Amino acid sequence: MTKRIAIVDDEPDIVELVSLHLKKAGFQTDSYLDGRSLLKSLDRHRPDMVVLDLMLPDADGFELCKYLRSNKAFSSIPIIMLTAKSDEIDRVLGLELGADDYITKPFSVNELVARVKAVLRRKDHGEDVQRLEIAGRLAIDLEKYEVRVEGRIIELTSTEFKILKFLALNKGRVFTRDQILDHLWGNEKVVVDRTIDVHIRNLREKLAEAAMLIKNIRGVGYKLEE
Protein backbone atom coordinates (compact mmCIF):
# COMPACT_ATOMS: atom_id res chain seq x y z
CA MET A 1 0.00 0.00 0.00
CA THR A 2 1.30 3.47 -0.91
CA LYS A 3 2.40 5.46 2.14
CA ARG A 4 0.70 8.81 2.79
CA ILE A 5 2.94 11.72 3.91
CA ALA A 6 1.50 14.89 5.47
CA ILE A 7 3.59 18.00 4.75
CA VAL A 8 3.02 20.91 7.14
CA ASP A 9 4.78 24.17 6.27
CA ASP A 10 3.62 27.78 5.88
CA GLU A 11 5.78 28.29 2.79
CA PRO A 12 3.78 27.11 -0.28
CA ASP A 13 6.94 26.79 -2.42
CA ILE A 14 8.52 24.36 0.06
CA VAL A 15 5.29 22.37 0.38
CA GLU A 16 5.04 22.10 -3.40
CA LEU A 17 8.72 21.14 -3.78
CA VAL A 18 8.62 18.45 -1.08
CA SER A 19 5.31 17.10 -2.34
CA LEU A 20 6.57 16.87 -5.91
CA HIS A 21 9.67 14.86 -5.00
CA LEU A 22 7.84 12.57 -2.57
CA LYS A 23 5.28 11.79 -5.27
CA LYS A 24 8.11 11.00 -7.69
CA ALA A 25 9.40 8.58 -5.05
CA GLY A 26 6.04 6.80 -5.00
CA PHE A 27 4.35 8.40 -1.98
CA GLN A 28 0.94 10.04 -1.65
CA THR A 29 1.05 13.50 -0.08
CA ASP A 30 -1.30 15.83 1.78
CA SER A 31 -0.31 19.49 2.07
CA TYR A 32 -1.11 21.86 4.96
CA LEU A 33 -0.06 25.48 5.46
CA ASP A 34 -0.84 25.56 9.20
CA GLY A 35 -1.17 23.27 12.18
CA ARG A 36 -4.93 23.59 12.57
CA SER A 37 -5.54 22.19 9.09
CA LEU A 38 -3.44 19.13 9.91
CA LEU A 39 -5.24 18.48 13.18
CA LYS A 40 -8.66 18.78 11.54
CA SER A 41 -7.69 16.23 8.90
CA LEU A 42 -6.17 13.53 11.12
CA ASP A 43 -9.36 11.56 11.69
CA ARG A 44 -10.23 11.56 7.98
CA HIS A 45 -6.73 11.21 6.49
CA ARG A 46 -4.41 9.55 8.99
CA PRO A 47 -0.92 9.88 7.49
CA ASP A 48 1.88 7.33 7.68
CA MET A 49 4.29 10.18 8.44
CA VAL A 50 4.28 13.92 9.15
CA VAL A 51 6.97 16.27 7.78
CA LEU A 52 6.58 19.18 10.17
CA ASP A 53 7.81 22.77 10.11
CA LEU A 54 8.36 24.27 13.56
CA MET A 55 7.43 27.89 12.84
CA LEU A 56 3.80 27.85 11.76
CA PRO A 57 1.46 30.87 11.72
CA ASP A 58 -1.00 29.35 14.20
CA ALA A 59 0.97 26.80 16.19
CA ASP A 60 4.36 25.86 17.58
CA GLY A 61 5.77 22.78 15.88
CA PHE A 62 7.21 21.51 19.15
CA GLU A 63 3.75 21.62 20.74
CA LEU A 64 2.21 19.84 17.74
CA CYS A 65 4.81 17.10 18.04
CA LYS A 66 4.15 16.82 21.77
CA TYR A 67 0.40 16.60 21.14
CA LEU A 68 0.76 13.84 18.55
CA ARG A 69 3.07 11.84 20.80
CA SER A 70 0.71 12.13 23.78
CA ASN A 71 -2.42 11.18 21.83
CA LYS A 72 -2.98 7.42 21.76
CA ALA A 73 -4.56 7.51 18.29
CA PHE A 74 -1.58 9.27 16.68
CA SER A 75 1.41 8.50 18.92
CA SER A 76 2.92 5.96 16.52
CA ILE A 77 2.97 8.29 13.48
CA PRO A 78 6.62 9.06 12.59
CA ILE A 79 7.55 12.75 12.57
CA ILE A 80 10.38 14.46 10.68
CA MET A 81 10.95 18.09 11.68
CA LEU A 82 11.93 20.30 8.75
CA THR A 83 12.86 23.75 9.99
CA ALA A 84 15.09 26.80 9.78
CA LYS A 85 15.84 26.41 13.50
CA SER A 86 19.38 25.08 13.37
CA ASP A 87 20.55 25.63 16.95
CA GLU A 88 21.64 22.48 18.75
CA ILE A 89 19.21 23.13 21.61
CA ASP A 90 16.28 23.12 19.14
CA ARG A 91 17.44 19.85 17.58
CA VAL A 92 17.85 18.20 20.96
CA LEU A 93 14.43 19.45 22.11
CA GLY A 94 12.75 18.19 18.94
CA LEU A 95 14.30 14.74 19.26
CA GLU A 96 13.53 14.57 22.98
CA LEU A 97 9.88 15.42 22.29
CA GLY A 98 9.68 12.39 20.03
CA ALA A 99 10.62 13.48 16.52
CA ASP A 100 12.13 10.63 14.53
CA ASP A 101 14.46 12.92 12.58
CA TYR A 102 15.38 16.61 12.36
CA ILE A 103 16.39 18.36 9.12
CA THR A 104 17.41 21.99 8.88
CA LYS A 105 16.73 24.43 6.04
CA PRO A 106 18.17 24.91 3.49
CA PHE A 107 18.01 21.21 2.74
CA SER A 108 18.61 18.67 -0.01
CA VAL A 109 15.32 17.32 -1.34
CA ASN A 110 16.99 14.03 -2.25
CA GLU A 111 18.30 13.68 1.29
CA LEU A 112 14.85 14.43 2.68
CA VAL A 113 13.31 11.68 0.54
CA ALA A 114 16.05 9.29 1.71
CA ARG A 115 15.38 10.20 5.34
CA VAL A 116 11.62 9.63 4.87
CA LYS A 117 12.30 6.18 3.47
CA ALA A 118 14.75 5.35 6.27
CA VAL A 119 12.34 6.36 9.04
CA LEU A 120 9.50 4.39 7.45
CA ARG A 121 11.77 1.33 7.14
CA ARG A 122 12.58 1.55 10.85
CA LYS A 123 8.89 1.80 11.67
CA ASP A 124 7.98 -1.14 9.44
CA HIS A 125 10.64 -3.23 11.15
CA GLY A 126 8.57 -3.28 14.31
CA GLU A 127 5.13 -2.70 12.82
CA ASP A 128 3.86 -6.26 13.37
CA VAL A 129 4.89 -6.17 17.03
CA GLN A 130 2.66 -3.99 19.20
CA ARG A 131 3.70 -5.24 22.64
CA LEU A 132 6.95 -6.74 23.89
CA GLU A 133 7.12 -8.93 27.00
CA ILE A 134 10.58 -9.59 28.41
CA ALA A 135 11.50 -11.95 31.24
CA GLY A 136 7.98 -11.76 32.63
CA ARG A 137 8.69 -8.42 34.29
CA LEU A 138 9.19 -5.82 31.54
CA ALA A 139 6.36 -4.90 29.14
CA ILE A 140 6.74 -2.38 26.30
CA ASP A 141 3.64 -1.15 24.46
CA LEU A 142 4.90 0.25 21.15
CA GLU A 143 1.59 1.90 20.24
CA LYS A 144 0.97 3.64 23.57
CA TYR A 145 4.65 4.50 24.19
CA GLU A 146 4.14 2.86 27.58
CA VAL A 147 6.58 0.83 29.67
CA ARG A 148 5.67 -1.27 32.70
CA VAL A 149 7.90 -3.07 35.19
CA GLU A 150 6.07 -5.69 37.26
CA GLY A 151 2.82 -4.02 36.14
CA ARG A 152 3.93 -0.56 37.29
CA ILE A 153 4.06 2.23 34.67
CA ILE A 154 7.54 3.75 34.26
CA GLU A 155 7.85 7.32 32.95
CA LEU A 156 10.59 7.55 30.31
CA THR A 157 11.79 10.37 28.09
CA SER A 158 11.30 9.91 24.36
CA THR A 159 15.00 9.11 23.88
CA GLU A 160 15.02 6.58 26.71
CA PHE A 161 11.96 4.88 25.22
CA LYS A 162 13.55 4.73 21.75
CA ILE A 163 16.74 3.17 23.14
CA LEU A 164 14.79 0.59 25.12
CA LYS A 165 12.56 -0.20 22.12
CA PHE A 166 15.58 -0.57 19.81
CA LEU A 167 17.38 -2.93 22.18
CA ALA A 168 14.20 -4.91 22.90
CA LEU A 169 13.35 -5.40 19.21
CA ASN A 170 16.91 -6.69 18.70
CA LYS A 171 17.10 -8.74 21.89
CA GLY A 172 20.42 -10.49 22.37
CA ARG A 173 22.33 -8.38 19.82
CA VAL A 174 25.13 -6.10 20.98
CA PHE A 175 25.17 -2.53 19.65
CA THR A 176 27.95 0.03 19.91
CA ARG A 177 27.16 3.53 21.11
CA ASP A 178 27.59 4.81 17.55
CA GLN A 179 25.11 2.25 16.22
CA ILE A 180 22.54 3.34 18.81
CA LEU A 181 23.14 6.99 17.89
CA ASP A 182 22.73 6.18 14.18
CA HIS A 183 19.42 4.47 14.89
CA LEU A 184 18.15 7.40 16.95
CA TRP A 185 19.26 10.31 14.79
CA GLY A 186 20.95 9.11 11.61
CA ASN A 187 23.30 11.72 10.13
CA GLU A 188 21.92 14.47 12.36
CA LYS A 189 23.95 13.48 15.41
CA VAL A 190 23.72 16.30 17.93
CA VAL A 191 25.34 14.49 20.86
CA VAL A 192 28.55 12.56 21.47
CA ASP A 193 28.55 8.80 21.85
CA ARG A 194 29.13 8.96 25.61
CA THR A 195 25.74 10.63 25.99
CA ILE A 196 24.29 7.16 25.36
CA ASP A 197 25.91 6.08 28.65
CA VAL A 198 23.97 8.81 30.47
CA HIS A 199 20.67 7.77 28.86
CA ILE A 200 21.34 4.10 29.67
CA ARG A 201 22.20 4.93 33.28
CA ASN A 202 19.00 6.94 33.70
CA LEU A 203 17.02 4.19 31.98
CA ARG A 204 18.40 1.54 34.33
CA GLU A 205 17.56 3.64 37.37
CA LYS A 206 13.95 3.98 36.23
CA LEU A 207 13.64 0.29 35.35
CA ALA A 208 14.69 -0.64 38.90
CA GLU A 209 14.47 -4.45 39.25
CA ALA A 210 14.37 -4.85 35.44
CA ALA A 211 17.61 -2.86 35.00
CA MET A 212 19.62 -6.10 34.91
CA LEU A 213 18.08 -6.86 31.49
CA ILE A 214 20.25 -4.13 29.90
CA LYS A 215 23.81 -5.42 29.87
CA ASN A 216 27.00 -3.44 29.29
CA ILE A 217 29.47 -5.36 27.12
CA ARG A 218 32.78 -3.83 28.16
CA GLY A 219 34.64 -2.20 25.30
CA VAL A 220 31.77 -2.80 22.85
CA GLY A 221 28.37 -1.41 23.83
CA TYR A 222 24.98 -2.57 25.09
CA LYS A 223 22.43 -5.30 24.63
CA LEU A 224 19.11 -6.34 26.17
CA GLU A 225 18.94 -9.94 27.25
CA GLU A 226 16.72 -12.06 29.49
ChimeraX attribute file (.defattr): number of C-alpha atoms within 10 A of each C-alpha:
attribute: neighborCount
match mode: 1-to-1
recipient: residues
	/A:1	4
	/A:2	8
	/A:3	12
	/A:4	19
	/A:5	23
	/A:6	24
	/A:7	26
	/A:8	27
	/A:9	25
	/A:10	19
	/A:11	13
	/A:12	13
	/A:13	10
	/A:14	14
	/A:15	20
	/A:16	14
	/A:17	11
	/A:18	20
	/A:19	20
	/A:20	15
	/A:21	15
	/A:22	22
	/A:23	14
	/A:24	11
	/A:25	13
	/A:26	11
	/A:27	17
	/A:28	17
	/A:29	21
	/A:30	16
	/A:31	19
	/A:32	20
	/A:33	18
	/A:34	22
	/A:35	22
	/A:36	15
	/A:37	13
	/A:38	21
	/A:39	16
	/A:40	10
	/A:41	14
	/A:42	13
	/A:43	11
	/A:44	8
	/A:45	13
	/A:46	17
	/A:47	21
	/A:48	19
	/A:49	21
	/A:50	24
	/A:51	25
	/A:52	26
	/A:53	28
	/A:54	24
	/A:55	18
	/A:56	17
	/A:57	12
	/A:58	12
	/A:59	14
	/A:60	15
	/A:61	22
	/A:62	20
	/A:63	13
	/A:64	19
	/A:65	23
	/A:66	17
	/A:67	15
	/A:68	19
	/A:69	22
	/A:70	16
	/A:71	11
	/A:72	12
	/A:73	14
	/A:74	18
	/A:75	19
	/A:76	20
	/A:77	18
	/A:78	24
	/A:79	27
	/A:80	24
	/A:81	24
	/A:82	25
	/A:83	21
	/A:84	14
	/A:85	17
	/A:86	14
	/A:87	10
	/A:88	12
	/A:89	10
	/A:90	15
	/A:91	22
	/A:92	16
	/A:93	12
	/A:94	24
	/A:95	22
	/A:96	16
	/A:97	21
	/A:98	24
	/A:99	27
	/A:100	27
	/A:101	24
	/A:102	26
	/A:103	23
	/A:104	16
	/A:105	11
	/A:106	10
	/A:107	12
	/A:108	11
	/A:109	15
	/A:110	13
	/A:111	11
	/A:112	19
	/A:113	17
	/A:114	14
	/A:115	19
	/A:116	21
	/A:117	15
	/A:118	15
	/A:119	21
	/A:120	19
	/A:121	12
	/A:122	14
	/A:123	16
	/A:124	11
	/A:125	11
	/A:126	14
	/A:127	13
	/A:128	8
	/A:129	12
	/A:130	11
	/A:131	16
	/A:132	14
	/A:133	12
	/A:134	17
	/A:135	10
	/A:136	11
	/A:137	14
	/A:138	20
	/A:139	19
	/A:140	21
	/A:141	15
	/A:142	19
	/A:143	16
	/A:144	17
	/A:145	19
	/A:146	15
	/A:147	22
	/A:148	17
	/A:149	19
	/A:150	12
	/A:151	11
	/A:152	12
	/A:153	13
	/A:154	14
	/A:155	15
	/A:156	17
	/A:157	14
	/A:158	18
	/A:159	21
	/A:160	21
	/A:161	20
	/A:162	20
	/A:163	18
	/A:164	21
	/A:165	20
	/A:166	19
	/A:167	20
	/A:168	20
	/A:169	14
	/A:170	14
	/A:171	16
	/A:172	15
	/A:173	12
	/A:174	18
	/A:175	19
	/A:176	16
	/A:177	18
	/A:178	16
	/A:179	13
	/A:180	19
	/A:181	22
	/A:182	14
	/A:183	17
	/A:184	20
	/A:185	17
	/A:186	18
	/A:187	13
	/A:188	14
	/A:189	17
	/A:190	15
	/A:191	12
	/A:192	10
	/A:193	16
	/A:194	11
	/A:195	12
	/A:196	21
	/A:197	14
	/A:198	12
	/A:199	16
	/A:200	20
	/A:201	15
	/A:202	15
	/A:203	22
	/A:204	19
	/A:205	12
	/A:206	16
	/A:207	23
	/A:208	11
	/A:209	13
	/A:210	19
	/A:211	18
	/A:212	13
	/A:213	19
	/A:214	22
	/A:215	17
	/A:216	16
	/A:217	12
	/A:218	7
	/A:219	7
	/A:220	11
	/A:221	17
	/A:222	22
	/A:223	21
	/A:224	23
	/A:225	17
	/A:226	13
